[in-house]
């Protein structure tokens, strides 16, 4: 076997051996005839006659020495490589086109695979489920562009409900939960770090079923109120163990500090485990009970209104997901009674009891990133697939043109005895070589594009980390793309080439109609992509320019972490007041204030209210947005006070006050002035008097409507945590940053961790998804436009070549160059207009899928689609200009003489 394979690839030695052997046979035969008395010349002739056709002997010997089928494929590949190398321009255009089309599809698929389909590196990931709350009240919807686009789910449940689920040992072999995650202040060897942390139950690692790389994992005994006798323990990631501890064994047991609380390291996760949230790398895991010690005022363990723990479980052997779903749906009303607010009544109580606990597979983990980006990635995959289809259609057109150019070659091969199947396979192999070259380079391009997409998806200076290493899913997808390209773009030209060589009179006309149809489809897809990209770009511009009611320029947000700087809580309000007094005296500072919520940063605090003027508010009607602020906030944020006055400075408030937004005032009191001096309170607290009405402002997203909001004076309670300093300034931002840093250091006595941001940075982070989608769709649209232009130029060039004799006769009979040019341009328009019409129908059928992503732009905007159609028409005319010029400049005498 190996000997035959070696002979397949060592053809020169094989041919030499055959020649030597044949020469030996001829010499022996000639010697035999000479001994019979024949002259040497006659003996040589008789020897050749007796031996027969030496070529047949060589071919039959090769078939015995090698594998004929493999040799035929090898011959097809070598011949195909010579053909493609000969026409370098054609090969380069095709490979680059396929590189971009296949690479874009592979990159998007790779991200989808990492987010949705890669199993977690844990024991039997198919047994993992996450438990979510669905069928939520009608008011809880995913709002986009002012529309409720889909029902939402709650990933968290109250801790008392989690404890009830943990009792269901008939369904689960174990249940665990995550109570929070984010960047925590960690001190290791007196060096401060900000590490991405997860707060988990003690059953987290036992349920996952993974083994530590060093030490041990958290267990239920490590997650008890007050902490175990040896103190709180944590688990660190393999990456932290490597980068900070250099994999030293003594890292196990090392003492560290997290959010001012002492911990010791219990163990290290495996190298391939970074948490169960795809895209969000975790670096440290601490028990939820330690969170109670960090924040004793947060009674989440016993408060049924705090939906704070994200549960997941491992199914008991023999129990499937559908069985668990049916059981939990039946038990949901009784389970939710454990976390029912006793004040609920009427519709609110009905909606609460309708909530269902629904298990879904957690094989690939679960993450908010999946909810945020998977719809966008599916849309991009559809756009990338359209671009690849355009590339395949263009490749088909070019191969059809080459089939015409190679008509004589194929006809000669058929006449010499080659079968139609043999010729067809040869042409398919050439297409396969093109697709493989494009796919191989596309895979390299996809690796770069994947990382570029991840960088563009990052928000708020956080990095999305996904395992984008090549796996069998990606390779299988790539092989499917290459096979599809070969099948779609290779089979039709191969069959057409054979038919054209056999029926030379009728094939060109049919050939032209086929290529025209492909160009029409290209224009249809191009219009859909171009119009969709234009809509997304216009929507992005609307998002960037829409008024929010807030200052966007010359404003900075400073978020100091006084608590982790070990500054006593009782000192913080005085430090905050001194900072305001100090900064307001600086010449470059126009206004300064403190707030608990940074606008457009995504945080939103809701609370129920009571008002004597409206004693019968229902549960939903009583819920409103609340912000804790200090005096000067409205000036710092550029918010206009429509009626009343601002809060007084610290120490000068005579009564507890509130300021409401205009939409709140009109909702309950008809006019802004009518809201003044009205009273309200939160959760049976102290009564507040409304002393002012401000303009409406957006807080969660620029897409969302401004929520009815109540502002409370921070100086009244001084209980809000995580306050941020807002500074509105003149001049450059760098001196202001230095000034605030120096002021905080002088007032606090030490420098806390300080996060600095600006409205533009927050807006950039907020619109990362929209920007990525718009830019990529625009790139796809430009690529599609260039492919369509290339397609129509190639078709017209091919048409001119076929009609050279006709054009020469017309010129000889008196037709002007202008007449010829107009005819070619008219043919281009006759292809573009049906393509645009077909594209309009396609775009109309897809409009619903675009609506959710648009802001203040109608998907049927006629200006957009007329502009897109105009661009395509202009592109068609430009692409037709060169073939039209060549047709008009033909020399009739040379054409007719050549024919």
C-alpha positions in Angstrom: 0.0 0.0 0.0 2.7 2.5 1.0 4.8 1.5 -2.0 1.8 2.3 -4.3 1.3 5.6 -2.6 4.9 6.6 -3.0 4.7 5.8 -6.7 1.7 8.0 -6.9 3.7 11.1 -5.8 7.0 10.1 -7.4 5.9 10.1 -11.0 9.3 11.0 -12.5 10.9 7.9 -11.1 7.9 5.8 -12.1 8.0 7.0 -15.7 11.8 6.5 -15.9 11.4 2.9 -14.6 8.6 2.2 -17.2 10.7 3.7 -20.0 13.7 1.6 -19.0 11.7 -1.5 -18.9 10.1 -0.9 -22.3 13.5 -0.2 -23.8 14.8 -3.4 -22.4 11.8 -5.4 -23.9 12.4 -3.7 -27.3 16.1 -4.5 -27.2 15.4 -8.1 -26.4 12.8 -8.4 -29.1 15.1 -6.7 -31.7 17.9 -9.1 -30.7 15.5 -12.0 -31.2 14.5 -10.9 -34.7 18.2 -10.3 -35.6 19.0 -13.8 -34.7 16.2 -14.9 -37.0 18.1 -13.3 -39.8 16.4 -10.0 -40.1 18.4 -6.8 -40.8 18.8 -4.5 -37.7 16.3 -1.9 -39.1 13.7 -4.5 -39.9 14.3 -6.2 -36.6 13.7 -3.0 -34.7 10.4 -2.4 -36.7 9.2 -5.9 -36.0 10.1 -5.5 -32.3 7.9 -2.4 -32.1 5.0 -4.1 -33.9 5.1 -7.2 -31.7 5.2 -5.1 -28.5 2.2 -3.0 -29.5 1.1 0.4 -28.3 3.7 1.4 -25.7 1.4 4.1 -24.4 -1.3 1.6 -23.5 1.4 -0.5 -21.8 2.5 2.5 -19.7 -1.1 3.4 -18.7 -2.0 -0.2 -17.7 1.2 -0.5 -15.7 0.6 2.7 -13.9 -2.9 1.5 -13.0 -1.4 -1.6 -11.5 1.3 0.3 -9.6 -0.8 3.2 -8.3 -4.4 4.2 -7.4 -6.1 5.3 -10.6 -8.8 7.4 -8.9 -6.3 9.2 -6.6 -4.0 9.7 -9.6 -6.8 11.3 -11.6 -7.6 13.6 -8.6 -4.0 14.4 -8.3 -3.8 15.2 -12.0 -6.9 17.4 -11.7 -5.4 19.3 -8.8 -2.1 19.9 -10.5 -3.8 20.9 -13.8 -6.2 23.2 -11.9 -3.4 24.9 -10.0 -1.6 25.6 -13.4 -4.8 27.1 -14.8 -5.4 29.3 -11.8 -1.8 30.4 -11.6 -1.9 31.3 -15.3 -4.9 33.7 -14.7 -3.6 35.5 -11.6 -6.0 38.4 -11.8 -9.1 36.2 -12.0 -7.8 34.0 -9.1 -6.9 36.9 -6.9 -10.3 38.6 -7.3 -12.2 35.3 -6.5 -10.0 34.4 -3.5 -10.2 37.9 -2.0 -14.0 37.9 -2.4 -14.4 34.5 -0.8 -11.9 35.4 1.9 -14.1 38.3 3.0 -17.4 36.4 2.6 -16.3 33.2 4.3 -14.2 35.0 6.9 -17.1 37.2 8.0 -19.4 34.3 8.3 -16.9 32.2 10.2 -16.1 35.1 12.6 -19.8 35.6 13.5 -20.4 31.9 13.8 -17.4 31.5 16.1 -18.8 34.1 18.4 -22.3 32.5 18.4 -20.6 29.1 19.0 -18.7 30.5 22.0 -21.7 32.2 23.4 -24.4 29.7 22.8 -23.1 26.2 22.1 -19.7 25.7 23.7 -20.3 23.4 26.7 -19.0 24.5 30.1 -15.8 22.7 31.2 -17.6 20.9 34.0 -18.8 17.4 34.8 -21.7 16.4 32.6 -22.8 19.9 31.5 -25.9 18.5 29.9 -27.3 18.0 33.4 -27.1 21.6 34.4 -30.2 23.9 34.3 -30.8 27.5 35.3 -34.0 28.5 36.8 -35.6 31.7 35.7 -38.9 33.6 36.5 -41.1 34.0 33.5 -44.7 35.2 32.7 -43.9 38.4 34.6 -46.4 41.2 35.0 -47.4 43.2 31.8 -45.3 46.2 32.9 -42.1 44.1 32.8 -41.1 44.1 29.2 -37.9 44.5 27.2 -38.5 48.0 25.9 -36.7 49.1 22.7 -37.4 52.3 20.8 -40.5 52.9 22.9 -42.0 49.5 22.1 -42.4 46.4 24.2 -40.5 44.0 21.9 -40.6 40.8 24.0 -41.4 39.6 27.5 -38.5 39.6 29.9 -37.3 37.0 32.3 -35.8 37.4 35.7 -32.5 35.6 36.2 -32.6 36.2 40.0 -35.0 35.0 42.6 -35.4 35.8 46.3 -33.2 33.9 48.7 -36.2 32.4 50.6 -37.4 31.0 47.3 -34.0 29.6 46.6 -34.1 27.8 49.9 -37.5 26.3 49.0 -36.1 25.0 45.7 -33.1 23.5 47.5 -35.5 21.2 49.3 -36.7 19.6 46.0 -34.3 16.7 46.1 -36.7 14.7 44.0 -35.7 16.9 41.0 -32.2 18.1 41.7 -29.1 16.4 43.0 -27.8 19.8 43.9 -28.6 23.5 43.6 -26.4 26.5 43.8 -26.7 30.2 43.3 -24.8 33.4 42.4 -25.7 36.5 44.4 -23.6 39.1 42.7 -20.6 39.8 40.6 -18.4 42.7 39.6 -15.1 44.4 40.2 -14.1 44.1 43.9 -11.3 45.9 45.7 -8.8 43.2 46.6 -5.5 43.7 48.4 -2.8 41.0 48.0 0.6 41.4 49.7 -0.3 45.1 50.3 -0.9 45.6 46.6 -4.4 46.9 45.5 -6.2 45.2 42.7 -9.6 45.4 41.1 -10.6 41.8 40.4 -13.8 40.5 38.7 -15.5 38.5 41.4 -18.5 36.3 41.9 -20.4 35.9 45.2 -21.6 32.3 45.2 -23.2 29.8 47.5 -21.1 27.1 49.1 -22.7 24.5 46.8 -21.4 26.3 43.7 -18.4 24.1 43.0 -19.9 20.8 44.2 -22.8 21.3 41.8 -20.5 22.0 38.9 -18.4 18.9 39.7 -15.0 20.3 38.8 -11.7 19.5 40.5 -9.3 22.2 41.8 -5.9 22.8 40.3 -4.6 23.3 43.8 -6.1 23.4 47.3 -9.8 22.8 47.7 -13.0 24.6 46.7 -15.7 26.3 48.7 -18.2 24.0 50.4 -21.5 24.6 52.2 -19.5 24.6 55.5 -17.6 27.7 54.3 -20.9 29.5 53.6 -22.5 30.0 57.0 -23.7 33.2 58.7 -20.9 34.8 60.7 -18.3 32.7 58.9 -16.5 29.4 59.7 -14.1 29.3 62.7 -11.0 29.6 60.6 -12.4 32.7 58.8 -13.7 33.4 55.3 -12.2 31.5 52.4 -12.1 32.3 48.7 -11.2 30.5 45.5 -9.0 32.2 42.9 -8.7 31.6 39.2 -5.8 29.8 37.6 -4.9 33.1 35.8 -4.6 35.0 39.1 -2.6 32.1 40.6 -0.2 32.3 37.7 0.0 36.1 37.2 0.2 37.1 40.9 1.5 34.1 42.8 3.6 32.5 40.0 1.8 29.2 40.8 3.5 29.0 44.2 2.0 26.2 46.4 2.2 28.6 49.4 -0.6 30.7 47.7 -3.0 28.2 49.3 -3.8 29.7 52.7 -2.4 33.2 51.8 -4.2 36.0 53.5 -5.9 38.7 51.3 -8.4 41.5 51.8 -11.6 41.9 49.8 -13.7 45.0 50.4 -12.0 45.6 53.8 -12.8 42.0 55.0 -10.0 39.5 55.6 -10.0 36.2 53.6 -7.7 33.3 53.0 -7.2 31.4 49.7 -8.7 27.9 49.8 -8.0 26.8 46.2 -7.4 27.4 42.5 -9.8 26.7 39.7 -8.7 24.6 36.6 -7.0 26.5 33.9 -9.9 26.2 31.5 -12.6 27.3 34.0 -13.4 31.1 34.3 -16.9 30.9 35.5 -20.3 30.0 34.1 -21.1 33.3 32.4 -19.7 33.2 28.8 -17.9 36.4 28.0 -17.4 37.5 31.6 -14.2 36.1 33.1 -14.3 35.6 36.8 -11.1 35.9 38.9 -12.2 35.2 42.4 -15.1 33.5 44.1 -16.3 34.3 47.7 -19.2 32.9 49.7 -22.5 34.8 49.9 -22.5 34.8 53.6 -19.4 37.0 53.6 -21.4 39.6 51.7 -23.7 39.9 54.8 -20.6 40.8 56.8 -19.4 43.4 54.3 -22.9 45.0 54.0 -24.8 44.3 57.2 -27.6 46.7 56.3 -28.6 44.6 53.3 -31.1 42.1 54.6 -31.4 40.1 51.3 -31.3 36.7 53.0 -34.6 37.2 54.7 -36.3 39.9 52.5 -38.6 38.3 50.0 -38.7 41.5 48.0 -35.0 41.2 47.2 -34.6 39.2 44.0 -30.9 38.8 44.3 -29.8 35.2 43.8 -29.3 33.6 40.4 -30.0 29.8 40.8 -28.8 26.9 38.8 -29.0 23.2 39.6 -27.9 19.7 38.5 -30.7 17.3 37.5 -31.0 14.1 39.4 -30.1 11.1 37.3 -33.1 9.8 35.5 -34.9 13.2 35.6 -35.1 15.1 32.3 -35.6 18.8 31.7 -39.3 18.5 30.6 -40.2 16.7 33.8 -38.7 19.4 35.9 -40.4 22.1 33.9 -43.8 20.5 34.3 -43.3 20.1 38.0 -42.1 23.6 38.6 -44.9 25.1 36.6 -47.4 23.3 38.8 -45.6 24.3 42.0 -44.9 27.9 41.0 -48.0 29.4 42.7 -47.3 27.7 46.1 -43.6 28.4 45.9 -44.1 32.1 45.1 -46.4 32.5 48.1 -43.3 32.3 50.2 -42.0 35.5 48.7 -45.3 37.4 48.3 -45.5 41.0 49.5 -48.4 41.1 52.0 -49.5 44.5 50.6 -50.2 43.0 47.1 -53.8 42.9 46.1 -56.1 43.0 43.1 -54.3 42.8 39.7 -50.9 43.0 41.3 -51.5 39.9 43.4 -53.0 38.1 40.3 -49.9 38.9 38.2 -47.6 37.8 41.1 -49.3 34.4 41.3 -49.1 34.0 37.5 -45.3 34.1 37.6 -43.7 30.8 36.6 -40.4 29.2 37.5 -39.0 27.9 34.3 -35.9 25.7 34.0 -33.7 25.9 30.9 -30.5 24.2 29.9 -27.3 25.7 31.3 -25.1 23.4 29.3 -23.3 26.4 27.8 -23.7 28.7 30.9 -25.8 31.8 31.1 -24.9 35.4 30.8 -26.6 38.8 30.2 -24.1 39.1 27.3 -26.0 36.3 25.5 -29.2 38.3 25.9 -27.6 41.5 24.7 -25.6 40.3 21.8 -27.0 37.0 20.4 -29.9 38.7 18.5 -27.4 41.1 17.0 -25.0 38.3 16.1 -27.8 36.4 14.4 -28.7 39.5 12.4 -25.0 39.9 11.4 -24.8 36.3 10.5 -27.8 36.8 8.1 -26.1 39.8 6.6 -22.8 38.0 6.3 -24.6 35.0 4.7 -26.1 37.4 2.2 -22.7 38.8 1.3 -21.3 35.3 0.9 -24.3 34.5 -1.4 -23.4 37.5 -3.4 -19.8 36.3 -3.6 -21.0 32.9 -4.8 -23.2 34.4 -7.4 -20.4 36.6 -8.7 -18.1 33.6 -8.7 -20.7 31.6 -10.7 -20.9 34.5 -13.2 -17.1 34.6 -13.6 -16.8 30.9 -14.0 -19.6 30.9 -16.6 -17.6 33.5 -18.5 -14.5 31.4 -18.2 -16.4 28.4 -19.5 -17.2 30.4 -22.6 -13.5 31.4 -23.0 -12.4 27.7 -22.6 -15.1 26.4 -25.0 -12.5 25.2 -27.5 -10.3 23.5 -24.9 -13.3 21.6 -23.5 -14.6 20.6 -26.9 -11.1 19.3 -27.9 -10.9 17.2 -24.7 -14.4 15.7 -25.3 -13.4 15.0 -28.9 -10.2 13.2 -27.8 -12.3 10.8 -25.7 -12.6 12.4 -22.3 -16.0 11.7 -20.7 -18.3 14.5 -19.7 -18.0 13.4 -16.1 -14.2 13.6 -16.3 -14.4 17.1 -17.6 -17.1 18.1 -15.0 -14.9 16.8 -12.2 -11.9 18.8 -13.5 -13.9 22.0 -13.4 -15.4 21.2 -10.0 -11.9 20.6 -8.7 -10.8 24.1 -9.9 -13.8 25.6 -8.0 -12.9 23.6 -4.9 -9.3 24.9 -5.1 -10.7 28.5 -5.2 -13.1 27.8 -2.3 -10.4 26.1 -0.3 -7.9 29.0 -0.8 -10.6 31.5 0.1 -11.7 29.4 3.1 -8.2 29.0 4.4 -7.4 32.7 4.2 -10.9 33.4 5.5 -10.2 31.4 8.6 -7.1 33.5 9.3 -9.2 36.7 8.6 -11.9 35.3 10.9 -9.5 35.1 13.9 -8.7 38.8 13.5 -12.3 39.7 12.9 -13.5 37.8 16.0 -11.2 39.7 18.3 -12.1 43.0 16.6 -15.8 42.2 17.2 -15.2 41.3 20.8 -13.3 44.6 21.3 -16.2 46.6 19.7 -18.8 44.7 21.9 -17.0 45.7 25.1 -18.8 48.2 27.4 -17.8 50.5 30.2 -14.1 49.6 29.9 -14.9 45.9 30.5 -13.5 43.2 28.3 -15.6 40.4 26.9 -13.6 37.2 27.0 -14.6 34.2 25.1 -12.9 31.0 24.1 -12.4 31.6 20.4 -10.0 28.8 19.8 -10.7 26.6 16.8 -13.0 23.7 17.5 -14.8 21.0 15.5 -17.9 23.1 15.3 -16.1 26.0 13.6 -14.1 23.7 11.3 -17.3 21.8 10.4 -19.0 25.2 9.6 -16.0 26.2 7.5 -16.1 22.9 5.6 -19.8 23.4 5.0 -19.2 26.9 3.6 -16.5 25.6 1.3 -18.6 22.7 0.1 -21.6 25.0 -0.4 -19.5 27.4 -2.5 -18.1 24.6 -4.6 -21.6 23.1 -5.1 -23.4 26.4 -5.9 -20.6 28.1 -7.9 -19.1 25.0 -9.5 -21.8 22.7 -10.6 -23.7 25.1 -12.8 -20.7 26.4 -14.8 -19.4 22.9 -15.2 -22.6 21.6 -16.7 -22.9 24.8 -18.8 -19.4 24.4 -20.1 -20.1 20.8 -21.3 -23.4 21.9 -22.9 -21.7 24.9 -24.5 -19.0 22.7 -26.0 -21.6 20.3 -27.3 -24.2 22.9 -28.6 -22.2 25.9 -29.5 -25.1 27.7 -31.2 -27.7 27.8 -28.5 -25.5 27.8 -25.4 -24.3 31.4 -25.5 -27.8 32.9 -25.6 -29.0 30.6 -22.7 -25.7 31.4 -21.0 -26.3 35.2 -21.2 -29.9 34.8 -19.8 -28.6 32.8 -16.9 -25.9 35.3 -16.0 -28.3 38.1 -16.3 -30.6 36.4 -13.8 -27.7 36.0 -11.4 -26.9 39.7 -11.7 -30.5 40.6 -10.9 -30.4 38.6 -7.7 -27.1 40.3 -6.8 -28.8 43.7 -7.1 -31.7 42.6 -5.1 -29.5 41.4 -2.2 -27.4 44.5 -2.5 -30.5 46.8 -2.2 -31.6 45.0 1.0 -28.1 45.3 2.5 -27.6 48.9 1.4 -31.0 50.0 2.6 -30.7 48.2 5.9 -27.2 49.6 6.6 -28.5 53.1 5.7 -31.4 52.7 8.2 -29.0 51.6 10.9 -26.6 54.5 10.3 -29.4 57.0 10.4 -30.7 55.3 13.6 -27.3 55.6 15.1 -27.1 59.3 14.2 -30.5 59.8 15.8 -29.3 58.0 19.0 -26.2 60.2 19.2 -28.2 63.4 18.6 -31.4 62.8 20.5 -31.9 65.2 23.4 -31.5 63.6 26.8 -32.0 66.7 28.9 -28.5 66.4 30.3 -25.1 68.1 29.7 -23.0 66.0 27.4 -20.0 68.3 27.1 -17.6 69.8 29.7 -18.9 67.4 32.3 -17.0 64.7 34.3 -18.2 62.0 36.7 -16.0 61.0 39.7 -16.9 57.9 41.7 -14.6 57.6 44.8 -14.7 54.4 46.9 -14.4 56.0 50.4 -15.5 52.8 52.1 -12.7 50.7 50.7 -10.3 53.5 51.5 -11.2 52.7 55.2 -12.7 56.1 55.7 -15.3 56.0 58.6 -18.8 56.2 57.3 -19.7 59.1 59.7 -16.9 61.2 58.1 -18.1 60.7 54.5 -20.9 63.3 54.4 -18.7 66.0 55.8 -16.0 65.1 53.2 -18.6 65.3 50.5 -19.8 68.7 51.6 -16.3 70.1 52.0 -15.4 68.9 48.5 -18.4 70.8 47.0 -17.5 74.0 48.9 -13.9 73.7 47.7 -14.6 72.9 44.1 -17.3 75.5 43.7 -14.7 78.2 44.6 -12.4 77.2 41.7 -12.5 79.4 38.6 -12.8 76.6 36.1 -15.7 74.8 37.9 -19.2 76.0 36.9 -21.2 73.6 39.1 -20.6 70.5 41.2 -23.0 68.1 43.0 -23.3 64.5 44.3 -25.7 61.8 43.0 -26.3 58.2 43.6 -27.1 57.4 40.0 -25.0 58.5 37.0 -27.3 59.3 34.1 -27.4 56.8 31.3 -25.2 54.4 33.2 -28.0 51.9 33.5 -28.7 52.1 37.2 -32.3 52.8 38.2 -33.9 52.8 41.7 -37.6 52.2 42.0 -39.9 52.7 45.0 -43.6 52.9 45.8 -45.0 56.2 47.0 -48.0 57.5 48.9 -49.6 60.8 48.3 -52.6 62.4 50.2 -53.8 63.8 47.0 -54.0 60.3 45.4 -54.9 57.9 48.3 -56.0 55.0 46.1 -52.9 54.3 43.9 -52.6 50.7 42.7 -49.3 48.8 43.0 -48.1 49.7 39.5 -49.3 53.3 39.7 -47.4 53.9 42.9 -44.0 52.8 41.5 -41.7 55.6 40.4 -38.0 56.3 39.8 -36.1 57.8 42.7 -32.8 59.6 42.7 -30.8 60.9 45.7 -28.9 64.1 44.8 -27.4 67.2 46.5 -28.0 70.8 45.8 -26.4 72.0 42.5 -27.2 68.8 40.7 -29.5 70.4 38.2 -26.9 73.1 37.4 -24.2 70.5 37.0 -26.3 68.3 34.7 -27.8 71.2 32.7 -31.4 70.4 33.8 -33.8 73.2 33.8 -36.0 73.9 36.8 -39.4 74.7 35.4 -41.0 75.7 38.7 -40.0 76.1 42.3 -36.4 76.0 43.6 -33.4 73.8 44.1 -32.5 71.9 47.3 -30.7 74.1 49.9 -27.1 73.4 50.9 -26.2 71.0 53.7 -27.4 72.2 57.1 -29.8 74.7 55.8 -32.8 72.5 55.0 -35.8 73.4 57.2 -37.9 70.5 56.1 -37.5 67.3 54.0 -38.1 68.2 50.4 -38.5 66.5 47.0 -38.3 67.7 43.4 -40.2 66.0 40.7 -39.9 65.9 36.9 -42.4 67.6 34.7 -44.0 64.4 33.4 -44.5 63.3 37.1 -46.2 66.6 37.9 -48.5 66.5 34.8 -49.3 62.8 35.5 -50.6 63.5 39.0 -51.2 67.3 39.2 -52.0 68.4 35.6 -49.5 71.3 35.7 -46.0 71.8 37.1 -47.1 74.6 39.4 -49.9 72.3 40.7 -47.3 69.9 42.1 -45.6 72.5 44.3 -46.2 72.1 48.1 -47.8 68.7 47.6 -46.7 65.9 49.9 -45.5 62.4 49.3 -43.5 59.7 51.1 -41.8 56.3 50.4 -42.6 53.1 52.1 -44.3 54.8 55.1 -41.3 57.0 55.7 -41.2 60.7 56.5 -43.4 63.0 54.5 -41.6 65.1 51.8 -42.8 68.4 50.4 -42.5 69.0 46.7 -40.6 72.3 46.3 -39.5 72.2 42.7 -40.3 70.7 39.2 -37.5 69.9 36.8 -37.4 69.2 33.1 -37.7 65.6 32.0 -34.5 63.7 31.6 -33.5 60.2 30.3 -31.6 58.0 32.7 -31.5 54.4 31.6 -31.0 54.6 27.8 -31.4 57.2 25.1 -33.9 54.9 23.4 -36.2 54.9 26.5 -38.7 57.7 27.3 -37.8 59.9 30.3 -39.2 58.2 33.4 -41.4 60.1 35.9 -38.8 60.8 38.6 -38.6 62.0 42.2 -35.4 63.6 43.4 -34.7 63.5 47.1 -32.1 65.6 49.0 -29.2 63.4 50.0 -28.5 65.7 52.9 -31.8 64.8 54.5 -30.8 61.1 55.1 -27.1 60.7 54.0 -27.8 56.9 53.7 -27.2 56.5 50.0 -24.1 54.4 49.1 -21.8 54.8 46.1 -22.3 58.5 45.5 -20.7 60.0 42.5 -19.4 63.6 42.1 -20.6 65.5 39.0 -18.4 68.4 37.9 -19.4 70.8 35.1 -16.3 72.8 34.0 -14.8 75.1 31.4 -11.7 74.5 29.5 -9.9 71.1 29.1 -10.7 68.1 31.2 -7.1 67.1 32.3 -6.7 70.0 34.8 -10.1 69.3 36.3 -9.2 65.7 36.8 -6.0 66.7 38.6 -7.9 69.3 40.7 -10.5 66.8 41.9 -7.9 64.2 42.6 -6.0 66.6 44.8 -9.1 67.9 46.5 -10.3 64.3 47.4 -6.8 63.5 48.7 -6.7 66.6 50.8 -10.2 66.2 52.3 -10.1 62.4 52.8 -6.5 62.2 53.9 -5.9 59.2 51.6 -6.6 58.5 48.0 -9.5 56.1 47.4 -10.1 54.1 44.2 -11.5 56.7 41.8 -13.4 55.9 38.7 -13.6 58.8 36.2 -16.0 58.9 33.3 -17.7 61.4 31.1 -21.1 61.5 29.4 -19.6 60.9 26.0 -17.8 57.8 27.3 -20.9 56.4 28.9 -22.9 57.1 25.7 -20.2 55.4 23.6 -20.5 52.4 25.9 -24.3 52.5 25.9 -24.4 52.5 22.1 -21.7 49.9 21.5 -24.1 47.4 20.1 -25.8 49.9 17.8 -22.5 51.2 16.6 -21.1 47.7 15.9 -24.2 46.7 14.0 -24.3 49.9 12.0 -20.6 49.8 11.0 -20.6 46.1 10.1 -23.8 46.4 8.1 -22.3 49.4 6.3 -19.2 47.4 5.5 -21.2 44.5 4.2 -23.3 46.9 2.1 -20.2 48.4 0.5 -18.8 45.0 -0.2 -22.1 43.9 -1.7 -22.2 47.0 -3.9 -18.7 46.3 -5.2 -19.6 42.7 -5.9 -22.7 43.7 -7.8 -20.8 46.3 -9.8 -18.2 43.7 -10.6 -20.9 41.3 -11.7 -22.6 43.6 -14.1 -19.3 44.8 -15.5 -18.2 41.2 -16.1 -21.6 40.3 -17.7 -21.5 43.3 -20.0 -17.8 42.6 -20.9 -18.8 39.1 -21.7 -21.8 40.3 -23.8 -19.7 42.7 -25.8 -17.2 39.9 -26.5 -20.1 37.6 -27.8 -21.6 40.4 -29.9 -18.4 41.7 -31.4 -19.4 40.7 -34.9 -22.9 42.2 -34.5 -21.4 45.5 -33.1 -18.8 45.6 -35.9 -21.5 45.2 -38.6 -23.7 47.9 -37.0 -20.7 50.3 -36.9 -19.9 49.5 -40.4 -23.5 50.2 -41.5 -23.3 53.7 -39.9 -24.2 53.3 -36.2 -22.5 55.9 -34.1 -20.3 55.2 -31.0 -22.9 57.0 -28.9 -25.7 54.6 -30.2 -23.6 51.6 -29.1 -22.8 53.1 -25.7 -26.5 53.9 -25.1 -27.5 50.4 -26.0 -24.9 48.9 -23.5 -26.0 51.3 -20.7 -29.6 50.6 -21.4 -28.9 46.9 -21.0 -27.2 47.6 -17.6 -30.3 49.6 -16.5 -32.6 46.7 -17.7 -30.8 44.4 -15.2 -30.6 46.9 -12.3 -34.3 47.9 -12.3 -35.6 44.3 -11.9 -33.0 43.7 -9.3 -34.1 46.8 -7.4 -37.7 45.8 -7.7 -36.9 42.3 -6.3 -34.8 43.9 -3.6 -37.7 46.1 -2.6 -40.0 43.1 -2.2 -37.3 41.3 -0.2 -36.6 44.3 2.1 -40.3 44.8 2.7 -40.6 41.2 3.9 -37.7 41.7 6.3 -38.7 45.1 7.7 -40.2 43.6 10.9 -36.8 42.2 11.9 -35.2 45.7 11.6 -37.9 47.6 13.5 -36.6 46.7 17.0 -33.1 48.0 16.2 -34.1 51.4 14.8 -34.6 54.6 16.7 -36.8 57.4 15.3 -36.4 55.9 11.8 -39.2 54.1 10.0 -38.1 50.9 8.1 -40.1 52.0 5.1 -38.6 55.5 4.9 -38.9 56.3 1.2 -36.0 58.6 1.1 -33.6 55.9 2.3 -34.8 53.3 -0.2 -34.9 55.8 -3.1 -31.4 56.9 -2.2 -30.2 53.2 -2.0 -31.9 52.4 -5.4 -30.2 55.5 -6.9 -26.8 54.4 -5.6 -27.3 51.0 -7.2 -28.4 52.6 -10.5 -25.3 54.9 -10.5 -23.1 51.9 -9.7 -24.6 50.0 -12.5 -24.0 52.8 -15.0 -20.4 53.3 -13.8 -19.7 49.6 -14.0 -21.2 49.6 -17.6 -19.1 52.5 -18.7 -15.9 50.5 -19.5 -17.6 47.8 -21.5 -19.7 50.5 -23.3 -16.5 52.4 -24.2 -14.8 49.2 -25.5 -17.8 48.4 -27.6 -18.0 51.9 -29.1 -14.3 51.9 -29.9 -14.2 48.6 -31.9 -12.7 48.8 -35.3 -15.3 47.3 -37.8 -12.7 46.2 -40.3 -10.6 44.3 -37.7 -13.7 42.6 -36.3 -15.1 41.5 -39.6 -11.7 40.5 -40.9 -11.1 38.4 -37.8 -14.4 36.6 -38.3 
